Amino acid sequence: MLTNASTADRAPVILHTTTPDAWAQAQRIGQYTASSLLSEGFIHCSMPTQMADTANRHYAGQHGLILLHIDPTKLTAPLRYEPANNQYYPHIYGAINLDAVTGTSAYEPDAAGTFQAPIL
């Protein structure tokens, strides 16, 4: 059953997985974009409770990733919570303005190559 992300259910921070190089490039140009913005029209994000599932589905065994911690209230691009995999995920319909990124953290899988829920 698909559950809707009501306003009360939405996290005060959303997360996006990227690489240190992509984040450094964003800082040089003044905004962050992802290839999905061109191919799908939005940047994929997850709520913290969804992050491990997302990472294990899309980044299994990859190393050297970081999480962008994004304050949804500071985004200048539209944010929509849309259904995927029987949940609602945050999608950003435009570039991420850098002042919406409140921090970053390394995100590495464990010894078995599995990602765990991030500690924020």
N, C-alpha and C positions, 0 to 999 in steps of 0.2 A: 504494500500500500504506500502510495506517495504521500509524504507529509509536507505540508506547506511551512515555509519559514515565516512565521508571523513576526511582527516587529519585535516582540518580546524574545523570540528565539534567535534573532540575529546577533552575531557576536560584535563586541565593540572593536574588534580587530579582525581583519581578514588577511589571508596569506596567499602569496604567489611564489612559486618555485622558479628559480632562475640560476644563472651562473655568476660568479664574481666578475667575469669579463663583461657580461651583459649589463650588470649593475654599474660597473665602472663607465661603460659607454653611456648609459643613461645620465650619469652625473656630468659627463662631458657635454652632452647635448641639451640637458635641462629637462628631460622627461623620459619616462620608461615606456617602451613599446615591446610587444612580443610578436612573433611571426603569426600567431593566431589572430591578431588584430587585422592583418591583411587577408588571411585565408578564411576566417570565420566571422570577422566583424567585431570581435570582443577579446578581452584578455581573461583567461580562465583563472579563477581564484578558488579558495576553499576556506571554510570556517575552520578554526583550530581542531574541532572534533572530527572533521572530515579529512584532515591533512594526511594522516598515515595511509588511509585507504587510497586516496588520490595518488600519493607518491608510490605506493606499492603497485598500483595499476599502470602508471605511466613512466616511472623512473626506477624500477626494480634493479637493485645492484649498482646503480650509478653513484659515483662519489663526486665530491667537490661542488655540491649544490648549496645554495643559500635560500633562505626564506625572506621575502620582503614582508614586513609587518605594516599593514596599511590601515589607516584610520578612515573608515568609510565616510565619516562626516566631513572630511577634508578634501575628498575627491572633487575635481571639477568636471570630470566625465561622468555620464550617467552610469549608475550601478543598478543592476537588476538581478534578482534571485530567480533562477530558472531551473526547471526540472531536468535531472540527469541521474541515472542509476538509482531511481526511487528516492531521491532527495532533492532538495533545492540548493543550488550552488550559486555563489556570487560571480557575476560576469560584469566586467567593466567595459563599456562601449566607448573607448577612446584611450588615448595615452594617459598614463598615470603621472600626475604632477608630483614632483619630488617632495613637496612639503606634506603630502599625504602619507609618505613612507616614514613611519615613526622609529623604525629600526630594522636591523637585519640580524639573522642568526645562521650559523652553519647548520646544515641539515644532512647528516650522514646516516647510512643504514648501519645496522648492527653487524656483527661478524658473519651472520648467516645471509646478509644482503637484504634484510627486511627493515623497512622504516617503522619507527614507533611514533606515537603521538608526540608532537613537539612540546617542550617545556618552555613556556613563555614567561 
